[in-house]
Amino acid sequence: MEKRRGKNVEKKVQRDNLMNCNKPVDKTKSKEEVFKKAFEDICKGLDRFGPKEILNLMVIHSHRDEVVHQLLIRFPTVVALGDFLHTLPTRKVNKRTLKRL
């Protein structure tokens, strides 16, 4: 009975663990995957906190982290492109048009 209860508790802990996500722990990501995720995160951060705060954070941490250093190189282009695209009008697209694209 104790063994069965221990296994049930262990399964519940694994199921409730947010870090588990049913992925193998030892899976390594390629440099492209890491950079793509970091690039998406910087774009979200720019929208949320603004370029000044993101630039300050990147400058502080760029000497320790290679990914942040590479993002810092692209930072002016991303900000300039975002400022340019912000001035363009937005267009609503329905599902049919989206499928054609």
N, C-alpha and C positions, 0 to 999 in steps of 0.2 A: 504494500500500500504506500509506503514512504517513497519508494522509487517512482511509482506512477505519479504521485503528487509532485515530486520534485521535477519530473519531466514536464508536467502540465504547467508548473510555475515558470520553468525555463522557456517553454514555448510562448507563454503569455508575455514574458519580458522581451523576447525577440520580436514578437508581433507588435508590441507597443513602443518599441525603440524607434525613435524618429531617424536615427542615423543608419538603421538597417537598410531600408528601402529595397530589400531583396536583391542587392547587388553584391558581387564578390568584393571583398575588402582589398585584395591585392591587385586589382585592375588599375593599370597606370594609363594616364591620358597622354595623348601626343601633344606636342608643342602647339600645333594648330588648334586643337580643341581648347586648350588652356587659354590661348590668346583670343580665340573667338568669344569665349565666355567672359573674359576680362573686358573685351571691347564692348560687349553688350552691357555689361555692368557700368562702364564709364559713361555710356550714352544715357542710361537710366539715371545715373547720378547727376549728369549735367542738367537733365530735365528737372530733377528734384531739388538740387542744392545750388545750382548755378556754376558757371565756369570758375569764379574766383575761389570758392571753397574746394572744388575738385583739384584745381591747380595747386593750391597750398598743400593738400594732402599728398599729391603726387610728387611734389618737390621734396617734401619731408621724407618720403619712403623710397624714392627712386634709387638712392645709393645702396639700399639693402636688397631690393627685389628687382630681378632682371625683367620680369613681366611689366612692372610699373614703369621701369626705365624705357622699355619699348613703347608703352602707351604714351609716355611723356613726349616722345619724338613725334607721334601722330596728333597730339593734342591740338596744336594750332589749326590743322586742317579740319579736324572734326568740329571744332567750335565755329570756324568760318563757314563751313558747309551747313551746319545747323542754323546759324544766323541767316544765311541766304535762303534756306528752305522755309524758314519761319515766315518770311515775307510773302511767300507764294500762297495763293488761295487754296483751301482744301476742297476736295471734291468727294462727294459721297458716291460709293460704288455699290451696286446691288450684286447679289450672288451670281447672277448670270454673267455680268461683265467680268467679275472676278475669275470665273471659270474660264472665260475666253482668254484672259491674260495668262 
